[in-house]
Amino acid sequence: MSRGGGNSINSVFYAERYHPIQAGSIDGTDTLPHDRGVHRALLCSNAALYDPFGDPKVIGDPYCTLFVGRLSHLTTEDTLLKAMRGYGRVKNLRLVRHIVTGASRGYAFVEFETEKEMRRAYKDAHHTFVDDSEIIVDYDRQHLMLGWIPRRLGGGLGGKKESGQLRFGGRERPFRAPLRPIPHDDLKRLGISPPPEGRYMSRFQMPSPPRRKRGSSETEELNEREKRGASSSRRHERSRSPDRSYGGSNSRYSEDWRHSTQDIHSERYEKRRSSRHQHEHDRWSPSR
């Protein structure tokens, strides 16, 4: 076991992937579920009972989508749309409502036209007010965080103290740097990422949302472009280099060309030489 590296209460770290047991731990080092919600989330995770892509109502680009929470139950789509337009062009907005009563459940998903606009809202809209309610915003963890389990199944992040089911590792409640020995072997056995010793962040630093990775089609197109560029460069070099061009000194064609040229010149020289000798002979020979 090793000691944690955080001696300051402001030293924190954030979860890169979701694990129910770790999310229930204030310093990310628990190895046993400490409440029924964590136990339920762990069962769902182990049995793969939650499909983050199984909701047909969820559409749009997750890298351009912002989660908005702690909304007033009186806030409507129009009010939220007006507030979000202050950060960029809104492409789609879905205020989640109760399936029976139609009442707002206090959170929404807002898709912006570009990832840059989403990041602007992620940075500036956190802890602002809409209809006198202080909202929180986060990236689309449902689709971008590996292992995600939602709050309704015992997972999620954040929460209020009075609920008795706080979840750590997110933007609102990060993990604290552990002050006790870190059980690396037990964490590894459970598949839990250990705290990043020596690489903690300040509580006042803003964690960055995941960035889009280059897709396979984009990678193939880039590779093809690089191949075409390399091929064009090689052709250009061949055209400029006398050693590799047709007739160059190191080329097979140059050897054939040089030998054939030498033969032609030799043959012409011999003909001229023979003709000269014949002329001299005719000039000085006595006439009959």
NORFENJO-V751255 format. One record per pair of residues at least 24 apart in sequence whose C-alpha atoms are under 6 Angstrom apart, sorted by the first residue. I is the first residue (numbers start at 1). GAP is how many residues later the second one is. Records with the same first field share a line. If there is no record, write none. Layout:
I = GAP + GAP
This chain:
1 = 180 + 181 + 182
2 = 179 + 180
3 = 178
4 = 174 + 175
5 = 192 + 193
6 = 171
10 = 192 + 193
11 = 166 + 189 + 190 + 191
12 = 163 + 164 + 165 + 188 + 189 + 190 + 191
13 = 161 + 162 + 187 + 188
14 = 155 + 156 + 160
15 = 154
17 = 128 + 129
18 = 129 + 130
23 = 144 + 145
24 = 143
26 = 142 + 149
27 = 148 + 149 + 150 + 151
37 = 117
38 = 116
40 = 114
41 = 112 + 113 + 114
52 = 90
62 = 78
64 = 47 + 48 + 50 + 51 + 54
65 = 45 + 46 + 75
66 = 43 + 44 + 72 + 73 + 74
67 = 42 + 70 + 71 + 72 + 73
68 = 39 + 40 + 68 + 69
69 = 38 + 66 + 67
70 = 36 + 65
71 = 35 + 36 + 64
72 = 34 + 61
73 = 31 + 33
87 = 34
88 = 29
89 = 24
